[in-house]
Amino acid sequence: MQATQIPWVYCPTIPADASCVALSESEAHHVLHVLRCRSGATVAVFNGDGALRIGQLQPNGKECIVMFTDPLQTASKVSSEWQLVLALPNQSSTFDAILPKASELGIARIQPVYAERTERGHWEPIWGKRLERWQRILIEACKQAKNPYVPKLLDPIALSQLPTKSLGNCFHGSLNAAGAAIQLPQTSSVCSVVVGSEGGFTAAEEAFLATFSTPVCLPTYVLRMETAVVSLVAALKTQVGYPYR
């Protein structure tokens, strides 16, 4: 049975030499009471870093064990990765909505940045408090999308610090860019997509980004952040092709 055809459950550690693994209380509740899987149901256990094992559920009260029926598998990982550089929005609910899309799109890393239009005073007090919640959102989206690699959420940095990071082939959404076809030599191990917050980047930020990033304008109207992330990444992936995860 293929792993994409059965429910997925998350476990940070999957032993290769053990016959079973115990799920966390939250994962047990999800698979038994949300997905309504019964005893003996076949599931895939993944650790978010490419490892996966298929087994059968054996619930016992609130606890749930997965008895492995297949050996440990490791999902193939291509040599190049996608990175989403995201100017933090005004509302954390918008950020919450973008995270599942990143998981579904196969983003490897999410680098939040403080742009000029970012309300930094809103984000700094809550960042550490919500990391666990955001990690759970990413994991749940990977389960749905059957993505064995959970995106890594990095700590926010200032937009001015971006040139110090490994951006590889870098593109940023811009309403001022010419609508020319995207030409990308596949010579880097990273492809970065930079998306601005509400209101877009300022003129000064556009000029700064243009020193190390290629502006891209989609043939459409002004997009909400959530829509811009999906549209821009999907459009670039279509141009670049499969070698980038």
Rosetta silent file (secondary structure, phi, psi, omega in degrees, C-alpha in Angstrom):
SEQUENCE: MQATQIPWVYCPTIPADASCVALSESEAHHVLHVLRCRSGATVAVFNGDGALRIGQLQPNGKECIVMFTDPLQTASKVSSEWQLVLALPNQSSTFDAILPKASELGIARIQPVYAERTERGHWEPIWGKRLERWQRILIEACKQAKNPYVPKLLDPIALSQLPTKSLGNCFHGSLNAAGAAIQLPQTSSVCSVVVGSEGGFTAAEEAFLATFSTPVCLPTYVLRMETAVVSLVAALKTQVGYPYR
SCORE:     score description
SCORE:     0.000 S_00000001
   1 L     0.000  132.643  179.304    0.000    0.000    0.000 S_00000001
   2 L   -75.150  143.757 -177.935    1.343    3.418   -0.932 S_00000001
   3 H   -64.184  -26.438 -179.174    1.846    5.924    1.894 S_00000001
   4 H   -73.476   -9.889 -176.540   -0.095    8.589   -0.014 S_00000001
   5 H  -100.354    1.377 -176.607   -3.251    6.466    0.173 S_00000001
   6 L  -129.174  162.003  178.192   -3.436    6.150    3.979 S_00000001
   7 L   -63.922  148.452  176.746   -3.644    8.577    6.951 S_00000001
   8 E  -108.680  143.244  173.371   -0.406   10.074    8.251 S_00000001
   9 E  -129.052  152.321 -174.292    0.516   10.583   11.914 S_00000001
  10 E  -102.996  136.835  173.004    3.478   12.508   13.295 S_00000001
  11 L  -146.775  121.546 -173.898    6.172   11.209   15.607 S_00000001
  12 L   -63.250  -24.964  179.264    9.464   13.120   15.999 S_00000001
  13 L  -127.556  123.601  178.612   11.472    9.897   16.456 S_00000001
  14 L  -118.250  105.978 -178.666   10.894    6.759   14.387 S_00000001
  15 L   -70.782  133.744  179.839   13.102    3.834   15.476 S_00000001
  16 L   -78.766  -25.545 -173.910   14.389    1.731   12.609 S_00000001
  17 L  -107.620    7.138  179.354   15.013   -1.328   14.806 S_00000001
  18 L  -100.890  157.072 -177.877   11.845   -1.268   16.980 S_00000001
  19 L   -89.231  -13.359 -177.228    8.607   -3.098   16.273 S_00000001
  20 E  -156.895  170.432  175.096    6.320   -0.275   17.413 S_00000001
  21 E  -146.382  143.805  177.640    6.083    3.344   18.533 S_00000001
  22 E   -92.922  131.107  178.786    3.705    5.104   20.937 S_00000001
  23 L   -80.292  154.448  174.037    1.943    8.186   19.601 S_00000001
  24 L   -66.199  164.111 -179.018    1.649   11.369   21.634 S_00000001
  25 H   -61.217  -39.812 -179.307   -1.691   12.056   23.291 S_00000001
  26 H   -68.144  -39.337  178.617   -2.559   14.738   20.735 S_00000001
  27 H   -69.088  -39.285  177.999   -1.696   12.489   17.776 S_00000001
  28 H   -62.345  -43.285  179.127   -3.630    9.581   19.276 S_00000001
  29 H   -62.665  -42.044 -177.280   -6.671   11.815   19.769 S_00000001
  30 H   -63.987  -47.741 -174.477   -6.428   13.121   16.208 S_00000001
  31 H   -72.431  -31.104 -177.673   -6.149    9.740   14.518 S_00000001
  32 H   -88.109  -38.251 -171.532   -8.821    8.058   16.672 S_00000001
  33 H  -108.900  -19.678  175.951  -11.382   10.827   17.178 S_00000001
  34 H   -97.551  -52.262  177.251  -10.862   13.217   14.264 S_00000001
  35 L   -80.054  -16.928  178.333   -9.889   10.807   11.499 S_00000001
  36 L    57.892   41.856  174.663  -11.932    8.056   13.224 S_00000001
  37 L   -78.175  141.281 -178.728   -9.451    5.318   12.432 S_00000001
  38 L   -98.212  169.488  177.365  -10.228    1.991   14.080 S_00000001
  39 L   -58.375  133.272 -178.373   -7.992   -0.615   15.672 S_00000001
  40 L    91.008   -5.556  179.397   -5.956   -2.358   13.002 S_00000001
  41 L   -66.106  145.280  179.285   -6.150    0.563   10.571 S_00000001
  42 E   -87.267  130.036  179.055   -3.050    1.104    8.446 S_00000001
  43 E  -135.115  164.221  173.804   -1.273    4.451    8.924 S_00000001
  44 E  -112.228  126.752  177.805    2.044    6.032    7.967 S_00000001
  45 E   -98.499  125.153  179.499    4.193    7.476   10.747 S_00000001
  46 E  -127.420  154.963 -176.442    6.489   10.332    9.651 S_00000001
  47 L  -108.180    3.562  178.594    9.010   12.457   11.545 S_00000001
  48 L    82.048   -1.714 -179.896    8.974   15.594    9.393 S_00000001
  49 E  -127.183   28.805  173.502   12.534   15.048    8.196 S_00000001
  50 L    99.186  -14.796 -178.942   11.935   12.476    5.466 S_00000001
  51 E   -86.760  144.322 -176.055   11.644    9.279    7.549 S_00000001
  52 E  -155.388  138.419  174.354    8.438    7.224    7.319 S_00000001
  53 E  -137.675  140.763  179.128    7.171    3.795    8.455 S_00000001
  54 E   -96.122  140.473  179.175    3.864    2.070    7.784 S_00000001
  55 E  -158.708 -172.217 -178.743    2.086    0.191   10.547 S_00000001
  56 E  -119.861  141.088 -178.322   -1.224   -0.699   12.174 S_00000001
  57 E   -73.388  140.451  171.785   -3.001    1.113   14.990 S_00000001
  58 E  -136.040   87.120 -178.695   -3.459   -0.572   18.357 S_00000001
  59 E   -76.335  149.454  176.613   -5.398    1.810   20.642 S_00000001
  60 E  -146.226   91.576 -175.182   -5.619    1.265   24.379 S_00000001
  61 L    68.307 -127.028  178.448   -7.788    3.865   26.093 S_00000001
  62 L   -81.936  -14.121 -179.375   -6.237    7.278   25.496 S_00000001
  63 E   -88.389  158.467  178.971   -2.983    5.690   24.365 S_00000001
  64 E  -150.455  128.508  178.901   -2.270    4.446   20.879 S_00000001
  65 E  -112.273  144.131  172.904    0.566    2.306   19.556 S_00000001
  66 E  -108.970  116.579  176.028    1.527    1.775   15.939 S_00000001
  67 E   -88.218  117.753 -174.896    2.839   -1.724   15.242 S_00000001
  68 E   -71.347  137.392  176.887    5.158   -1.479   12.264 S_00000001
  69 L  -113.975  -13.437 -177.775    4.502   -3.735    9.296 S_00000001
  70 L  -129.153  156.513  176.298    7.090   -2.248    6.912 S_00000001
  71 L   -70.791  165.791  178.828   10.747   -1.241    7.235 S_00000001
  72 L   -63.545  134.478  175.699   11.824    2.377    7.639 S_00000001
  73 E  -114.135  151.411  173.852   11.676    4.420    4.453 S_00000001
  74 E  -124.664  119.920 -178.638   13.467    7.666    3.682 S_00000001
  75 L   -66.492  139.448  178.882   11.866   10.005    1.171 S_00000001
  76 L   -64.723  140.040 -179.165   14.166   11.126   -1.609 S_00000001
  77 L  -121.482  122.333 -177.210   15.378   14.687   -1.200 S_00000001
  78 L   -74.342  167.015 -173.304   16.391   16.674   -4.243 S_00000001
  79 L   -75.910  -15.187 -176.850   19.548   18.749   -4.314 S_00000001
  80 E  -122.147  146.196 -174.583   17.770   22.107   -4.429 S_00000001
  81 E  -128.727  154.805  177.242   15.293   23.628   -1.990 S_00000001
  82 E   -99.183  137.016  177.692   12.715   26.405   -1.927 S_00000001
  83 E  -123.659  128.928  176.836   12.847   29.119    0.687 S_00000001
  84 E   -99.497  117.438  174.785    9.963   31.512    1.405 S_00000001
  85 E  -100.950  115.148 -168.492   11.069   34.924    2.644 S_00000001
  86 E  -122.378  117.037  171.547    7.973   36.533    4.103 S_00000001
  87 E   -66.699  125.125 -174.368    7.567   40.093    5.323 S_00000001
  88 L   -62.256  133.031 -178.112    5.490   39.647    8.471 S_00000001
  89 L   -77.382  176.145 -179.635    1.876   40.792    7.977 S_00000001
  90 L   -73.386  -29.407 -177.157   -0.095   43.095   10.239 S_00000001
  91 L  -115.046  134.691  177.898   -2.243   40.273   11.608 S_00000001
  92 H   -66.819  -23.691  178.134   -0.957   37.001   13.034 S_00000001
  93 H   -65.173  -32.281  175.894   -4.067   35.303   11.609 S_00000001
  94 H   -66.793  -41.324  176.835   -2.724   36.031    8.116 S_00000001
  95 H   -61.698  -43.154  177.578    0.565   34.374    9.065 S_00000001
  96 H   -56.723  -39.157 -176.915   -1.405   31.381   10.396 S_00000001
  97 H   -73.647  -27.289 -178.317   -3.160   31.084    7.024 S_00000001
  98 H   -78.601  -34.127 -175.693    0.095   31.209    5.041 S_00000001
  99 H   -55.951  -46.646  178.303    1.901   28.448    6.958 S_00000001
 100 H   -60.694  -35.344  179.501   -0.277   25.554    5.657 S_00000001
 101 H   -64.210  -36.938  178.074    0.231   26.809    2.112 S_00000001
 102 H   -63.058  -40.875  177.712    3.999   26.669    2.619 S_00000001
 103 H   -63.709  -43.472 -177.950    3.713   23.023    3.693 S_00000001
 104 H   -67.448  -32.322 -177.134    1.529   22.164    0.714 S_00000001
 105 L   -83.439   -4.781  179.092    3.867   23.928   -1.715 S_00000001
 106 L    78.448   30.314  176.453    6.929   22.014   -0.526 S_00000001
 107 L   -71.186  134.330 -179.556    8.740   24.994    1.005 S_00000001
 108 L   -85.771  -38.622 -178.059   11.862   23.862    2.873 S_00000001
 109 E  -139.672  145.294  175.543   12.426   26.982    4.999 S_00000001
 110 E  -118.223  116.691  179.575   10.388   30.020    5.987 S_00000001
 111 E  -109.376   99.312  175.911   12.405   33.148    6.758 S_00000001
 112 E   -71.228  146.152  177.025   10.205   35.900    8.261 S_00000001
 113 E  -133.413  152.077  172.947   11.509   39.454    7.900 S_00000001
 114 E   -92.044  112.567  175.924   10.667   42.812    9.406 S_00000001
 115 L   -99.446  176.624 -177.425    9.879   45.214    6.568 S_00000001
 116 L   -62.518  -32.246 -177.308    9.095   48.925    6.844 S_00000001
 117 L   -94.046    6.508  176.257    5.350   48.257    6.871 S_00000001
 118 L   -81.532  133.678  175.151    5.608   45.454    9.440 S_00000001
 119 L   -82.698   84.855 -173.537    4.230   46.259   12.883 S_00000001
 120 H   -60.463  -34.496  179.746    7.315   44.980   14.678 S_00000001
 121 H   -64.098  -20.166  176.968    5.873   45.848   18.093 S_00000001
 122 H   -79.327  -36.816 -170.854    3.099   43.319   17.468 S_00000001
 123 H   -86.427  -38.852 -175.049    5.409   40.435   16.560 S_00000001
 124 H   -58.540  -41.442 -179.594    8.321   40.624   18.964 S_00000001
 125 H   -70.670  -25.688 -172.637    6.249   39.941   22.146 S_00000001
 126 H  -102.025  -11.001 -170.525    4.348   36.970   20.679 S_00000001
 127 H   -57.202  -56.113 -177.696    6.981   35.226   18.560 S_00000001
 128 H   -64.456  -30.615 -177.320    8.378   32.851   21.162 S_00000001
 129 H   -72.061  -25.071 -174.335    4.954   32.189   22.681 S_00000001
 130 H  -107.540    4.375 -177.969    3.411   30.944   19.426 S_00000001
 131 H   -59.714  -41.588 -179.667    6.227   28.843   17.987 S_00000001
 132 H   -63.281  -41.629  178.331    4.685   25.600   19.232 S_00000001
 133 H   -62.533  -44.600 -178.860    1.324   26.510   17.691 S_00000001
 134 H   -66.784  -35.920  176.513    2.940   27.374   14.337 S_00000001
 135 H   -63.662  -40.008  178.301    4.920   24.146   14.343 S_00000001
 136 H   -64.553  -39.030  177.657    1.697   22.222   14.867 S_00000001
 137 H   -61.446  -44.255  179.902    0.070   24.068   11.932 S_00000001
 138 H   -63.586  -42.219 -179.575    2.986   23.111    9.669 S_00000001
 139 H   -64.833  -45.726 -178.727    2.865   19.455   10.785 S_00000001
 140 H   -61.998  -38.788  179.055   -0.900   19.164   10.294 S_00000001
 141 H   -67.969  -36.436  177.378   -0.623   20.627    6.793 S_00000001
 142 H   -65.093  -36.754  176.932    2.154   18.169    5.917 S_00000001
 143 H   -60.255  -45.213 -178.863   -0.068   15.300    7.030 S_00000001
 144 H   -66.418  -39.960 -175.637   -2.818   16.468    4.708 S_00000001
 145 H   -85.112   -6.582 -175.326   -0.459   17.113    1.793 S_00000001
 146 L    57.786   43.291  177.320    1.541   13.879    2.371 S_00000001
 147 L  -100.213  114.099 -175.297    4.702   15.996    2.519 S_00000001
 148 L   -75.832   -6.464 -177.825    7.396   14.107    4.493 S_00000001
 149 E  -116.081  110.244  177.681    9.446   17.260    5.123 S_00000001
 150 L   -75.187  128.922  178.683    8.059   19.816    7.590 S_00000001
 151 L   -58.595  144.099  176.642    9.214   23.351    6.674 S_00000001
 152 E   -89.531  122.494  179.076   11.711   24.900    9.091 S_00000001
 153 E   -93.791  113.677 -178.153   10.426   28.146   10.569 S_00000001
 154 L   -89.455  162.030  177.105   13.348   30.493   11.218 S_00000001
 155 L   -72.323  148.333 -178.721   13.434   33.457   13.597 S_00000001
 156 L   -64.370  148.517  173.825   12.603   36.865   12.078 S_00000001
 157 E  -133.373  166.976  174.656   15.371   39.138   10.838 S_00000001
 158 E   -72.664  147.256  178.487   15.446   42.651    9.434 S_00000001
 159 H   -55.847  -33.965 -178.704   14.978   42.924    5.669 S_00000001
 160 H   -64.683  -18.077 -179.394   18.400   44.607    5.521 S_00000001
 161 H   -85.790   -7.789 -174.893   20.001   41.358    6.731 S_00000001
 162 H   -56.080  -40.848 -178.952   18.812   39.268    3.770 S_00000001
 163 H   -61.647  -16.402  178.869   22.025   39.620    1.715 S_00000001
 164 H   -83.411   -7.707 -178.286   23.907   37.863    4.529 S_00000001
 165 L   -96.869  161.872  177.759   21.746   34.741    4.098 S_00000001
 166 L   -82.162   96.048 -175.184   22.040   31.934    1.544 S_00000001
 167 L   -97.257  -22.045 -178.282   19.344   32.992   -0.910 S_00000001
 168 E    62.247 -136.062  173.275   20.561   31.261   -4.062 S_00000001
 169 E   -75.883  113.101 -171.449   18.367   32.220   -7.011 S_00000001
 170 E  -114.720  135.310  177.918   16.225   34.944   -5.459 S_00000001
 171 E  -131.692  147.912  175.200   12.966   36.481   -6.720 S_00000001
 172 E  -134.888  143.586  178.299   10.610   38.995   -5.152 S_00000001
 173 E   -70.111  133.666 -177.655    7.046   39.955   -5.943 S_00000001
 174 L  -149.503  134.876  175.908    6.751   43.459   -7.362 S_00000001
 175 L   -78.560  -11.715 -175.750    3.962   45.452   -8.971 S_00000001
 176 L   -99.162   -3.384 -176.794    6.585   47.494  -10.812 S_00000001
 177 L   -77.669  151.294  174.471    8.367   44.642  -12.565 S_00000001
 178 L   -72.696  145.270 -176.668    8.058   44.030  -16.283 S_00000001
 179 L   -84.051   50.453 -179.483    5.991   40.973  -17.138 S_00000001
 180 L   -85.074  158.383  177.519    8.802   39.156  -18.927 S_00000001
 181 L   -64.107  146.368 -177.706    9.280   35.403  -18.906 S_00000001
 182 L   -86.727  124.485  176.691   11.416   34.115  -16.038 S_00000001
 183 L  -113.228  121.134 -175.632   14.756   32.669  -17.074 S_00000001
 184 L  -131.958  110.138  171.176   16.569   30.733  -14.355 S_00000001
 185 L   -71.483  127.136 -175.374   19.845   28.863  -14.760 S_00000001
 186 L   -82.565   73.895 -176.365   19.658   25.959  -12.309 S_00000001
 187 L  -115.040   -1.023 -177.083   23.045   26.555  -10.730 S_00000001
 188 L  -118.003  154.383  178.533   22.110   27.076   -7.083 S_00000001
 189 L   -85.171   -3.284 -177.766   21.001   24.696   -4.345 S_00000001
 190 E  -134.486  141.569  170.716   18.422   27.243   -3.116 S_00000001
 191 E  -125.336  118.321 -176.775   15.601   29.181   -4.725 S_00000001
 192 E  -106.539  139.544  177.857   14.193   32.010   -2.576 S_00000001
 193 E  -122.209  119.424 -175.825   10.846   33.746   -3.056 S_00000001
 194 E  -104.712  124.718 -178.944   10.376   37.087   -1.271 S_00000001
 195 E  -123.067  132.706 -177.993    6.827   38.305   -0.597 S_00000001
 196 L   -82.995  166.650  178.000    5.970   41.681    0.936 S_00000001
 197 L   -82.191 -173.153 -179.822    3.458   42.481    3.639 S_00000001
 198 L   -56.043  134.478 -177.776    0.210   44.412    3.186 S_00000001
 199 L    90.362   -9.440  178.836    0.813   47.456    0.995 S_00000001
 200 L    75.473 -175.011  177.986    3.834   45.837   -0.635 S_00000001
 201 L   -80.615  150.751  175.061    7.426   46.954   -0.352 S_00000001
 202 L   -73.573  168.506  179.742    8.310   50.634   -0.178 S_00000001
 203 H   -60.791  -39.212  179.201   10.240   52.268   -3.034 S_00000001
 204 H   -65.917  -39.435  178.729   13.425   52.142   -0.969 S_00000001
 205 H   -67.931  -38.444  177.098   12.910   48.438   -0.220 S_00000001
 206 H   -59.581  -43.957 -179.897   12.239   47.720   -3.909 S_00000001
 207 H   -65.039  -39.334  178.804   15.522   49.387   -4.831 S_00000001
 208 H   -65.228  -47.213 -179.337   17.337   47.444   -2.114 S_00000001
 209 H   -61.466  -35.280 -176.839   15.859   44.094   -3.176 S_00000001
 210 L   -65.267  -15.307  179.637   16.767   44.736   -6.806 S_00000001
 211 L   -75.953  -18.245 -179.807   20.477   44.645   -5.861 S_00000001
 212 L  -141.312    1.646 -175.726   20.322   40.890   -5.166 S_00000001
 213 L  -136.146  150.969  179.512   16.874   39.678   -6.262 S_00000001
 214 E   -94.141  123.513  178.888   14.907   39.521   -9.521 S_00000001
 215 E   -73.306  141.341  179.653   11.525   41.342   -9.463 S_00000001
 216 E  -130.684  129.742  176.204    8.534   39.349  -10.708 S_00000001
 217 L  -118.319  121.693  179.223    5.101   40.744  -11.568 S_00000001
 218 L   -80.832  147.516 -179.280    2.249   38.302  -12.091 S_00000001
 219 L   -77.697   70.287 -177.755   -0.330   39.080  -14.808 S_00000001
 220 L  -155.510 -176.338  177.263   -3.142   39.744  -12.349 S_00000001
 221 L   -80.966 -179.016  177.160   -4.613   42.351   -9.988 S_00000001
 222 L   -63.268  132.952 -174.279   -3.205   43.237   -6.572 S_00000001
 223 L  -107.846  147.751  167.987   -3.180   40.063   -4.456 S_00000001
 224 L   -65.478  158.844 -178.293   -3.672   39.407   -0.765 S_00000001
 225 H   -55.644  -46.341 -177.556   -0.567   38.037    0.954 S_00000001
 226 H   -59.428  -41.639 -179.512   -1.962   34.511    1.179 S_00000001
 227 H   -71.469  -37.855 -178.710   -2.809   34.522   -2.537 S_00000001
 228 H   -63.846  -40.970  179.696    0.492   36.140   -3.502 S_00000001
 229 H   -59.980  -51.384 -177.533    2.522   33.428   -1.744 S_00000001
 230 H   -63.598  -46.386 -175.823    0.697   30.597   -3.508 S_00000001
 231 H   -65.392  -45.175 -176.572    0.613   32.313   -6.915 S_00000001
 232 H   -69.071  -45.128  179.249    4.230   33.443   -6.944 S_00000001
 233 H   -63.859  -44.708 -178.938    5.708   30.156   -5.702 S_00000001
 234 H   -62.940  -42.331 -179.912    3.541   28.120   -8.076 S_00000001
 235 H   -63.709  -42.409 -179.925    4.424   30.348  -11.051 S_00000001
 236 H   -69.275  -39.263  178.156    8.146   30.136  -10.295 S_00000001
 237 H   -62.389  -35.954  178.523    8.037   26.371   -9.736 S_00000001
 238 H   -64.668  -40.036 -179.482    6.397   25.997  -13.129 S_00000001
 239 H   -72.053  -40.584 -174.220    9.204   27.998  -14.750 S_00000001
 240 H   -76.395  -41.461 -179.593   12.033   26.326  -12.833 S_00000001
 241 L   100.193 -178.024 -169.593   10.819   22.765  -13.110 S_00000001
 242 L   -64.974  -30.410 -171.882   10.953   19.684  -10.929 S_00000001
 243 L   -55.981  -17.539  176.556   14.583   19.740   -9.649 S_00000001
 244 E   -96.662  126.110  178.491   13.556   22.131   -6.874 S_00000001
 245 L   -72.289    0.000    0.000   11.563   20.524   -4.025 S_00000001
